[in-house]
Amino acid sequence: MSNGNGVTATLSQAAESVKETASNVGTAIASTAEGAVKAVKKRASSATKAVKKSAGKASKAAGKAVTKAKKKLASASAAAKKEATALKAKVAGKKKTAKKAVKKAAKKATKKTTAVKKAAKKVARKATAKRAVKKAVRKATRKAPTRKAVKRAVKKATRKAAVKKAVRKVAVKRAIKKAARRPAKAAKKAARRK
């Protein structure tokens, strides 16, 4: 029995030593784990701080870039607006001058057309006057031949009348001669008969 007590004593000692070593290992592990956790926490905090700093710097840089870009865009839009207003003014001036030129050209064209119309009317009047003169000349020339024809007819009539008168005179003379000859012929015949 005494051996059994010794075995149990050694076993209990061994268990205690295992306990101690286990507790020592656990404490060592815990202490190392705590140290690791602390180190990780430190690193994480430093990393978060660095990230925050870099993020702040980046946001500041981005904000500066955005403000610069906004300023550039504002200046560019202002310049573009100025150019647009200047171009509009130029175009408006050109349009005004073009309208004035068109109006002047239209006035000149209307003046020219009125002058052309007046000239055409004058030419038409002259043409109508020339036509009237030509008609009058034609009528006069027509009347002139009719007058000539009348004169000719009068001459012919007078000639015919003169001829008729001469013929009548000749016929009367012949008749007288015949009548004068007839008694002589009758006397001669009577004398022959006797």
Buried (B, 14 or more C-beta within 10 A) or exposed (E): EEEEEEEEEEEEEEEEEEEEEEEEEEEEEEEEEEEEEEEEEEEEEEEEEEEEEEEEEEEEEEEEEEEEEEEEEEEEEEEEEEEEEEEEEEEEEEEEEEEEEEEEEEEEEEEEEEEEEEEEEEEEEEEEEEEEEEEEEEEEEEEEEEEEEEEEEEEEEEEEEEEEEEEEEEEEEEEEEEEEEEEEEEEEEEEEEE
